[in-house]
Amino acid sequence: MLEHGGRLRAAARRHGIPLSDWLDLSTGIAPYTPPLPTIPPSAWMRLPEPDDALIGAAQRYYGTDALLPVAGSQAAIQCLPRLRSTADVGVVSPCYGEHAQAWTRAGHRVLEFGEGAVRRAIPRLDVLVVVNPNNPTGRRLPVELLLQWHAELAEHGGWLVVDEAFVDCTPADSLVPHLSRPGLIVLRSFGKFFGLAGARLGFVMADPALLRSLDVQLGPWAVAGPARYLAACLLTDAPAQMRQRERLMADGARLAELLRRHDLTPTGGTALFQWVTCEHAATLAGWLAERAILVRTFRHPASVRFGLPGDEQGWARLDRALGQYRQVHP
């Protein structure tokens, strides 16, 4: 299995620092949530029912009737490769590593390449996977470009799979309004924007026939009742969504400015994280970990991804630690 951010217990054991002392900036998940409703006991006691309030709430929030709730977009990433016979799959990289791994594990031929190689690769691809906005780079591809790629794939029955896990703060970047086009599949995450990764909820948006096939693969009760109830409430609370979006956008800009002050100008980022490429990425991450601040590192290219602090104490800790680092590593 691939390693991901959020492995806080492992970091605490490795560095011998109590779990409660850590500032976890290793994920791209909102560090705060909108006000949460009280979950009724029935949500815990009964099996989930697919005709509850969740579907309608999600259809209104995302702006499409063609969607399927799944146990986090990760569930869809793992199941989608089972819906095609052996295929040639392109993954625009660097990006979330589970995409290439899932298609490879299912027996498909997988090629990873940069954005500039897409046009040359499309004629020989059955599937193209794109993360937009990208993780970890924060790169946002224009809708017009993605639709052009989709049109070229659709000419020979190909799929364009777009992972939009980080698009909630910039909804104009979404391809959801174009879902009527055949072979277009959009993945959305509930937990990242709402700060509720533990709910394990995401949505797949695609042609209804494909969604039915995916539903069969996933089996019954794919999403737990408490998660369904919670999401139905939050997906209908437009004022809370606006406040969450505004706060995340402001904090994303604040994080970028904080990093610039310490000569760590972001190479890219989103409202939920900032990405810094630097030769000393591993040294920087190690320095921060010794001070109980966990960030995410990448080797190719050497880089660090910083998530958002959730409170003023966290912002001050990060600012102080980066200042100390620059004194030792000017």
N, C-alpha and C positions, 0 to 999 in steps of 0.2 A: 504494500500500500504506500501511496505517496504521503509525504509529510505535508502538513498544512499549518497555518497560523493557529494560535489559540491553545497550544500544548503547554499550558501554564503549569500544570502539576509536574510535568517532566522537567521543565526549567527550574522549578523550585527545588526538586530533588537534586538536579545536577549541580546547582550552585549553592545548595545548603542554606537557602533563604526561605523563611516561612511564606506560605502561599499568600497570606493576608498582606504581606509587605509589597507585593508586586503591582506595577503599573503595566497592564497588558495593552500594547499598541501593535500587536502582531497580526491582527485581523482587519479586514475592511468592513467591519460590522459597526453600525451606529452604537455608540457607548451609552445611549440613553433611549428611552422609549416614550411614546405618548402615554397619557394616563390609561391604565389598564382596567378593563371591566372585571367585575367579580364573576368567576366561572361557576355556573350552577352545578350542583351535585349530579344532575342527570347527565351532564356532558362526560363525567367520569364513569358513570354507572351503566350507560347504555352503549351498544355498538354504534359507531358513526352511521348516519343516514345520508345518502347522497343528495336527497332533495331538501336539505336544510337551507338556512339562509346564506350559506357561504357562496354558492354559485352565483346567485343574483348580485350579491355585493361585489364579487370579483369581476363580474361582467361589466358592471357600471364603473368600477375603478379603472380597469384596464381598457375599456372601450371596445370590447369584442364579446360575442356570444360563443365563439369557438375556443373554449379553454377547458383544461383538465387540471384539477388540483393534484399535486404529487407530494411525497414526503421530502420536500426540499428539491431544488432543481437538480441536485446530485442524483436523485432517483431517475430522473429523465435522462441525464447524461449516460447513466449506466444501461438503461433499457432501450434507448433509441437505436443503438447499433444492432439490436436483435431483430429489428423490423425490416432490414435489408439483407439480401443475399450478399455474398462476398463482393466488396466494392472497393474502388479507389477513392480514398478520403484525404482531403487536404485540410490542414489545420494552420491557420495564420498564427504564427508564433513570434516572440514569446507570448504565452497566455496561460490561463488556468490549466494545469497539467493533466487534470482528470479527463479532459476531452480526448487527447491523443491516446491516453492509456485505455480508455473504455473501448474505443474503436479497434485498437490493436488487440485487446483481450478477446474481443468477439470474432477475431480472425480476419479482419479487413486489412487491406494494404494502406498504410498511413504514411503520408508525406507531410513534413513540417517545413514551412518556408515563410519568408517575410512578406509583408504587404505588397512590395514591388514585384513579386513573382506570381501574383495571383492570376493576372490576365493570361500569362503563358501557360499556367497549369490548368485552367478551367476546362479546356477541350478534352482533357483526359481524366477529369474527375467525375465521380458519381455524387459526391457529397463534399461541400465546403463548409467548414466550421469557423465561425468568427465570434470573438468576444467583443462586445461594443456597448459601453466604453470598456476598454481592455483592462484586464488585470494581469500583471501589475503595472503596466506602463501608463494607464489612464488615457491612452489614445482614443479619440472619438472619430469614427469614420462617417463621412457624410451619407445621409440616407440615399442620395442620388447614386453614389458609387455602389452601395450595397445592392440597390435595385438593378443596377446594370449587371453586376455579377450574377444576381439571381436570374435575370433574363437569359443570360448566356448558359447557365446551368439548366434552366427549364427547357431549353431547346432540345436537349437530349435526355430529358426525364430526371435531371439531377435535383438534389436538395441543397438549399442554403439553410444552415442551422445557425441562428444568431443567439448567443447567450447575452441577455440584457440584464444581468444580475445587478448592475450598478447604474441603471438608467433612470431610476425614479426621480432623481433630482434634476434631470435634464430630459423630460419626457418627449420633447420635440425630436430627440435622436432615435426614438423607437420606430420599429417597422410594423408595429401592431396595426396601424391603419391600412396596411397593404396586404393583410393576411388572405385576401381573396385570391391571391396569386398562387398557383399550384406549386408544391414543393418548397414553400416557405415555412419554416418552423422557428418559433420564438420561445425562448426560455426566460422566465422571470422568477426572481427570488423575493419572497415576502420578508424573510428574517433580516436581511442586510439593512434595508431602509428603515424598518420599524424597530430595529435593535432587538429582535426576538429570534435569534438563530436557533435557540433551543426548541422552538415550536416545530421545527423541521417541516416547513411548508414552502412550496413553490408552485408555479403554474406553467403548463405547456400550452402554447397557442398555435394551432395549425388547422389543416383541413379536418373536418369532423370524422372522416373515415380513418385517417391516421390516428386521431385521438382515441377512437374506439379500439383500434388495434393495440395501442399503448396501454389503454385501460385493462385490456385482457392480460397483457404481460404483467402488469403491476398487481392484479388480483384485487379482491375486495378489501375494504377498510384501509386503504393506503395511507390516509391521513387521520390522525387521532381526533376524537371528538372534542377535547378541550382546545386543540389548535384550531379546529374549524370554527368553534364558537368565538374564540378570541379574534381570529382574522375577520370574521363577518362583522364584528363590532368596529374594528379599526378601519376596515376598508370602506365603511360608510361614514366615517367621521372626517368630513372634508376640512373643517377648521383645524383639527389636530394634525392632519396630513400637511397642511400649509405651514403650521408652526414648526413641524419636524423638518420640512424641506428648507425653510428659511434658516433654521438653526444650523443644519448640516452645511449649507452653502457658506454661511458665515464662518463656521469653524474650519471648513476646508481651506478657505482663504487665509484664516489666521494661522493654520499650521504651515502653509506654504511660506508665509512671511516670517514665522519663527525660524524655520529652517534656513531661509535666506540670510537672516541676521547672523547665523553661525556658519556662513560660507558653505551651506549644503543646499544650494539652489535646486529645487525639484526639477527633474527631467520631465516629469509628467505627473498626472494625478487626477483625482475626482474629488467630489465633496467628502467622500468617506476615507480617503487615504492620499498620501503623497509618496512619490517614488523618486529615489535619488540614486543615480549611478555614480559610483566612485571606486577607485582602486582599493581603498582601505575599508570596504564595506564590512568585511568580517571583523576587522579590528574594532570598528565603531560599534558593531552589534555586540561584540564581546565586552567592550567597555560599559555599555549600557546595561547589559545583563548582570555584570558585577554590582551594579547599583539598583538591581531589581526592576529594570525597565526592559520589557521584552518587545523586540521588533522582529520583522521578517526579513531574512536575507535571501538573495538569489545569487547563483554563481555565474550564469550566462545571460546577460552580462552581470558583472559584479555590481550589486546594487542592494539598497535597503528600502523596504516599504514601511512607512510610518502610518499607523492608524490614528484616530482622534482620541485625545484625552477626554474623559467624561466629566471632569470638574476642574475648578480653578487650582486645586492642590496638584492635580495631575499635570496641568499646563506648567505650573511653577517648577515641578520636579524635572520635567523634560527640559525646560529652558536652562535650569541650573546645571543639569548633567551635561548638556551639549556645550555650555560655556566652559565647564571644567575640562571637557575633552579637548576643546580648542586650545586651552592653555598648555596641555601636555602634547598635543599633536597640532601645532600651528600650521 
